[in-house]
Amino acid sequence: MPVVRDAEIEALVAEYAAPILQAAGLSRSGIEIVLVNDHNFNAFVAGRRIFIHTGALMTAETPNQIIGVIAHEAGHIAGGHQHRLREQIARAQTMAVVAALLGVGAAAAGAAADIGGLGGAGAGLAAGGAEAARRSLLGYQRTEEITADRSAIEYLERTGQSGRGMLETFERMAGSLALAGVNTDPYQLSHPMPRDRIANLKVLVEQSPHYSRRDPPALQLRHDLMRAKIAAYTAGRNAVDRLFRNDPNGLPALYGQAILSYLHGNPRDALNRIDRLIAAQPSNPYFHELRGEALIKANRPREAAEAYAKAISLSPSSSGLLRVGYGQALLATGQPDLVRKAAAELKNGLAREPEYVNGYRFLAQAYGQLGDIGAAELATAEGYFHAGAYRDAKMFAARAQTKLKRGSPEWLRAQDIIDFRAPRG
């Protein structure tokens, strides 16, 4: 999947999720939220991860709508639905296999007795059995979706938040189906029909004392800034203009325009726009981060490093991504003392974000410029390893070992990569 890494978006979504995960008893379960670059409104769970599409983040008009989505997915994890779904899939497969065997038996009996109708009935029995198994599985999934919806309402209630956002999301889905003009068989879906979900939840949501509670204005602003960023990076100028057509001079619209100018325009114009953002919110770390990115693009790495340092000092999350950006800017100066500092910052950032694959490329460059080829090859091996390219990772790890001190922590890490066996299936 095309995974998105962004310090600002990740920090905001983590803030949305924290009270929900605590209410669900998952705050110490190592739940990770992963952003997927996809324009569709969707979210799902796999293992201990909640995957959220950027399309959902951009489309959701309020924080409460996304918080409702997170609460629903947390309900799946807390309820152990994935484990039980695997059991139901195995059961459905067994049903289908039994039906197929019965169908084959009937067909064989028909052929032996020269009864053509019985052979046709055997084929129908096999097909009907498979369809019954599929419908049974879909019915089970719809039941689990309803359970997750109710769990989500419980988590929102415990955290003093409204369920209005969930209803608004289902209403949007119902509207999309109506506009599509599709006659959908509800028994062919893995999710309940949106109108049915609304009917099931409306009374529970509206009787809550928190129903009318709105998101704090400061949180709504951060949400809109996130939407502007996603629109600018993934959908272009028209999307930014469309999202903020009612407030074209507001901070979110100006943020989107500044990003578009950085991506496609003149660096000087981009910096002017970014400086206006910083003047409006001097303590926003992500405006300084954007300034650092624009300065790197303008080939002003020392100033870029200063912007990243400012972003790190203002960031409440100690983001490893910001430190990798800082290290990248220091590396771009080409000055030995700053390159040495770059290696330290990159290593620090990757210790916090070990799966941020791009960072290892910069770390390898930094070690290469410092003449530490063993460390450079180990960094390259780490990059390949976390990207899932295990063969290349093992090759660079073996090369690194020939230049590293035997038994050192770096040498042992290279050995771990060499000894790693990828899981099958």
C-alpha positions in Angstrom: 0.0 0.0 0.0 1.2 3.6 -0.7 1.8 4.7 2.9 2.0 8.4 3.8 4.4 9.7 6.4 3.8 13.2 7.7 4.6 14.5 11.1 1.7 17.0 11.3 -1.0 14.5 10.2 0.3 11.7 12.3 0.4 13.9 15.4 -3.1 15.1 14.9 -4.6 11.7 14.2 -2.7 10.3 17.2 -4.3 13.0 19.3 -7.7 12.0 18.0 -7.1 8.4 18.8 -5.5 8.6 22.3 -8.7 9.0 24.4 -10.6 6.5 22.2 -7.9 3.8 22.6 -7.9 4.4 26.3 -11.6 4.0 26.6 -11.4 0.8 24.6 -8.7 -0.6 26.9 -6.2 -0.5 24.0 -3.9 2.3 25.2 -1.1 -0.1 26.1 -1.7 -2.6 23.3 0.8 -1.0 20.8 -1.9 0.1 18.4 -0.4 1.9 15.4 -2.2 4.2 13.0 -1.1 4.0 9.4 -2.0 6.6 6.7 -2.8 5.2 3.3 -2.6 7.4 0.2 -6.0 6.7 -1.3 -8.7 9.1 -2.2 -11.6 6.9 -1.1 -13.3 7.4 2.3 -12.2 4.2 4.0 -10.5 2.8 7.1 -9.8 -0.8 8.2 -7.8 -2.8 10.7 -5.1 -5.5 10.3 -3.4 -6.9 13.4 -2.7 -4.1 15.8 -2.8 -1.4 13.1 -5.6 0.9 12.1 -5.3 2.0 8.5 -7.0 5.3 7.5 -7.2 6.6 3.9 -6.1 10.2 3.3 -9.4 10.5 1.4 -11.2 10.0 4.6 -9.1 12.6 6.4 -9.6 15.1 3.6 -13.4 14.5 3.2 -14.3 14.6 6.8 -15.4 18.1 7.6 -14.9 17.9 11.4 -12.5 16.1 13.8 -15.5 14.4 15.3 -16.2 12.5 12.0 -12.7 11.0 12.0 -12.8 10.3 15.7 -16.0 8.3 15.1 -14.2 6.3 12.4 -11.3 5.6 14.7 -13.7 4.5 17.5 -15.4 2.1 15.1 -12.1 0.5 14.1 -11.0 0.3 17.7 -14.2 -1.6 18.4 -13.1 -4.2 15.9 -9.8 -4.6 17.6 -11.1 -4.6 21.2 -13.8 -7.1 20.2 -11.3 -9.5 18.7 -13.3 -9.5 15.4 -10.3 -10.3 13.3 -9.6 -13.6 15.1 -13.3 -14.6 14.9 -13.5 -13.5 11.3 -10.6 -15.9 10.5 -12.6 -18.7 12.2 -15.7 -17.8 10.2 -13.7 -17.8 6.9 -12.4 -21.3 7.8 -16.0 -22.4 8.5 -17.3 -20.9 5.3 -14.5 -22.6 3.3 -15.4 -26.0 5.0 -19.1 -25.4 4.0 -18.1 -24.7 0.4 -15.8 -27.8 0.2 -18.5 -30.0 1.7 -21.1 -28.7 -0.8 -18.6 -29.2 -3.6 -18.0 -32.8 -2.6 -21.7 -33.5 -2.3 -22.2 -31.9 -5.7 -19.5 -34.0 -7.2 -21.0 -37.1 -5.6 -24.4 -36.3 -7.0 -23.0 -35.7 -10.4 -21.1 -38.9 -10.4 -24.1 -40.9 -9.2 -26.2 -39.3 -12.0 -23.6 -40.2 -14.6 -23.4 -43.8 -13.3 -27.1 -44.2 -13.4 -27.4 -42.3 -16.7 -29.7 -39.8 -15.0 -28.9 -36.4 -16.5 -31.1 -34.5 -14.1 -29.2 -35.8 -11.1 -25.9 -34.6 -12.6 -27.3 -31.1 -13.1 -28.6 -31.1 -9.6 -25.1 -32.0 -8.4 -23.7 -29.0 -10.1 -26.4 -26.8 -8.6 -25.8 -28.3 -5.2 -22.1 -27.4 -5.4 -22.8 -23.8 -6.7 -25.6 -23.3 -4.1 -23.4 -24.5 -1.3 -20.6 -22.1 -2.2 -23.1 -19.2 -2.4 -24.7 -20.2 1.0 -21.2 -20.2 2.5 -20.4 -16.8 1.1 -23.7 -15.3 2.3 -23.1 -16.8 5.7 -19.7 -15.1 5.9 -21.1 -11.7 4.7 -23.9 -12.0 7.3 -21.4 -12.5 10.0 -19.4 -9.5 8.9 -22.5 -7.3 8.9 -23.2 -8.4 12.5 -19.6 -7.5 13.6 -19.9 -4.1 11.9 -23.1 -3.4 13.9 -21.2 -4.5 17.1 -18.3 -2.2 16.3 -20.7 0.7 15.7 -22.2 0.2 19.2 -18.8 -0.1 20.7 -17.8 3.2 19.0 -20.8 5.0 20.6 -19.7 3.6 24.0 -16.2 4.9 23.6 -17.4 8.3 22.5 -19.7 8.4 25.5 -16.9 7.5 27.9 -14.7 10.3 26.5 -17.4 12.9 26.5 -17.6 13.2 22.7 -20.6 13.3 20.4 -21.6 10.5 18.1 -23.0 13.1 15.6 -19.9 12.6 13.4 -20.6 8.9 12.9 -24.1 9.7 11.8 -22.9 12.4 9.4 -20.4 9.9 7.9 -23.2 7.3 7.4 -25.4 9.9 5.9 -22.6 10.9 3.4 -22.3 7.2 2.5 -26.0 6.9 2.0 -26.0 10.0 -0.2 -23.2 8.6 -2.3 -25.1 5.4 -2.9 -28.2 7.3 -3.9 -26.3 9.5 -6.3 -24.7 6.5 -7.9 -28.2 5.2 -8.7 -27.2 1.7 -7.7 -29.8 -0.9 -6.5 -27.8 -2.8 -3.9 -28.7 -6.1 -2.5 -28.0 -5.7 1.2 -27.3 -9.4 1.5 -24.4 -9.1 -0.9 -22.6 -6.6 1.3 -20.1 -7.0 4.1 -21.4 -3.8 5.8 -24.9 -2.9 6.8 -26.7 -0.4 4.5 -25.9 3.2 5.7 -29.6 3.9 6.2 -29.9 0.8 8.4 -26.8 1.9 10.4 -28.3 5.4 10.9 -31.6 3.9 12.1 -29.8 1.6 14.6 -27.6 4.3 16.1 -29.7 7.5 15.8 -31.6 7.0 19.1 -28.4 6.1 21.0 -26.5 9.1 19.6 -29.2 11.7 20.1 -30.1 10.7 23.7 -26.5 11.2 24.7 -25.8 14.4 26.8 -22.8 15.0 24.6 -24.8 15.0 21.3 -24.6 18.7 20.8 -20.9 19.1 21.8 -18.8 20.6 19.1 -15.1 20.3 18.4 -13.0 23.0 20.0 -12.3 25.8 17.4 -8.5 25.3 17.7 -8.9 21.6 17.0 -11.1 22.4 14.0 -8.5 24.7 12.6 -5.8 22.1 12.9 -8.2 19.6 11.2 -8.7 22.1 8.3 -5.0 22.7 8.0 -4.6 18.9 7.6 -7.3 18.8 5.0 -5.6 21.6 3.1 -2.2 19.8 3.2 -3.7 16.5 1.9 -5.6 18.3 -0.8 -2.6 20.2 -2.0 -0.3 17.2 -2.1 -2.7 14.6 -3.5 -5.4 16.4 -5.4 -4.1 19.8 -6.6 -5.3 23.4 -6.7 -8.9 22.8 -7.6 -9.3 20.6 -4.6 -7.9 23.2 -2.2 -10.2 25.9 -3.8 -13.2 23.6 -3.6 -12.7 22.7 0.1 -12.3 26.3 1.2 -14.5 28.1 -1.3 -16.4 29.7 1.6 -13.2 31.0 3.2 -10.6 31.5 0.5 -8.6 33.9 2.6 -8.6 31.7 5.8 -5.5 30.1 7.2 -6.2 26.6 5.8 -6.7 27.9 2.3 -3.5 30.0 2.5 -1.7 26.9 3.8 -2.8 24.9 0.8 -1.8 27.6 -1.6 1.6 27.9 0.1 2.2 24.1 -0.3 1.1 24.3 -4.0 3.5 27.2 -4.5 6.3 25.2 -3.0 5.4 22.1 -5.1 4.8 23.8 -8.4 5.7 27.5 -8.2 8.6 29.9 -7.6 10.6 29.2 -4.4 10.6 32.9 -3.6 6.9 33.1 -3.9 6.5 30.0 -1.8 8.7 31.4 1.0 6.8 34.7 1.0 3.5 32.7 1.4 5.0 30.6 4.2 6.4 33.6 6.0 2.9 35.0 6.1 1.7 31.8 7.6 4.4 31.9 10.3 3.5 35.6 11.0 -0.1 34.4 11.7 1.0 31.4 13.8 4.6 31.7 14.9 4.4 28.7 17.2 3.1 26.3 14.5 6.0 23.8 14.0 4.7 22.5 10.7 4.8 26.0 9.1 8.5 26.0 10.0 8.9 22.5 8.6 7.4 23.7 5.3 9.8 26.6 5.3 12.7 24.2 5.7 11.5 22.1 2.8 11.1 25.2 0.6 14.6 26.4 1.6 16.2 23.0 0.6 14.4 23.3 -2.7 15.8 26.8 -3.1 19.3 25.4 -2.4 19.7 27.2 1.0 20.4 24.3 3.2 21.9 26.1 6.2 18.7 28.3 6.5 16.7 25.1 6.0 18.5 23.5 8.9 17.6 26.5 11.1 13.9 26.2 10.1 13.9 22.5 10.9 15.6 23.2 14.3 12.8 25.7 15.0 10.2 23.1 14.1 11.7 20.5 16.4 11.8 23.0 19.3 8.1 23.8 18.8 6.9 20.3 18.2 5.1 18.6 21.1 5.5 15.1 19.7 9.3 14.9 19.4 8.7 13.6 15.8 11.5 11.4 14.3 10.4 12.6 10.9 11.3 16.2 11.8 14.7 15.1 12.9 15.3 13.2 9.7 14.4 16.4 7.8 16.8 18.4 10.0 19.5 15.9 9.3 18.8 16.0 5.6 19.2 19.8 5.6 22.5 19.6 7.6 23.7 17.0 5.2 23.0 19.2 2.2 25.4 21.9 3.5 28.3 19.6 2.7 30.3 21.0 5.6 32.1 18.2 7.6 31.1 19.4 11.0 27.5 19.8 10.0 27.6 16.4 8.1 28.7 14.8 11.4 25.8 16.4 13.2 23.5 15.3 10.3 24.5 11.7 10.9 23.7 12.0 14.6 20.3 13.7 13.9 19.4 11.1 11.2 20.3 8.3 13.5 18.3 9.8 16.3 15.3 10.3 14.0 15.4 6.8 12.7 15.6 5.4 16.2 12.2 6.9 16.8 10.9 6.0 13.3 12.8 2.8 12.3 10.4 2.1 9.4 10.9 5.5 7.7 12.8 4.0 4.7 13.8 7.2 3.0 15.8 8.3 6.1 18.3 5.5 5.7 19.3 6.8 2.3 20.4 10.1 3.8 22.1 8.4 6.7 24.1 6.3 4.3 25.1 9.4 2.4 26.2 11.1 5.6 28.4 8.2 6.7 29.8 8.0 3.2 30.8 11.6 3.2 32.4 11.0 6.6 34.4 8.1 5.2 32.7 5.5 7.4 31.8 3.0 4.6 30.9 0.1 6.9 28.3 2.3 8.7 27.1 3.6 5.3 26.5 0.0 4.0 24.8 -1.0 7.2 22.4 2.0 6.8 21.7 0.9 3.3 21.0 -2.6 4.5 18.6 -1.2 7.1 16.8 0.7 4.4 16.3 -2.3 2.3 15.4 -4.4 5.3 12.6 -2.1 6.4 11.4 -1.9 2.8 11.0 -5.6 2.7 13.8 -6.1 0.1 15.5 -8.8 2.3 17.8 -10.1 -0.4 19.4 -6.7 -1.0 19.5 -6.1 2.8 21.4 -9.3 3.4 23.9 -8.4 0.6 24.7 -5.0 2.1 24.8 -6.3 5.6 27.4 -8.9 4.6 29.4 -6.1 2.9 29.1 -4.0 6.0 30.5 -6.8 8.2 33.7 -6.9 6.3 34.4 -3.2 7.4 32.9 -3.3 10.9 34.6 -4.5 14.1 33.7 -8.1 14.7 31.4 -8.4 17.7 30.5 -4.7 17.8 26.8 -3.7 18.1 26.9 -2.6 14.4 28.4 -6.0 13.4 25.8 -7.9 15.4 23.0 -5.9 13.8 24.3 -6.8 10.4 24.3 -10.4 11.5 20.7 -10.1 12.6 19.8 -8.9 9.1 21.8 -11.8 7.5 20.1 -14.4 9.7 16.6 -13.0 9.3 14.0 -15.3 7.7 11.1 -13.7 6.1 7.7 -15.1 7.2 5.9 -17.1 4.5 2.4 -16.6 3.3 
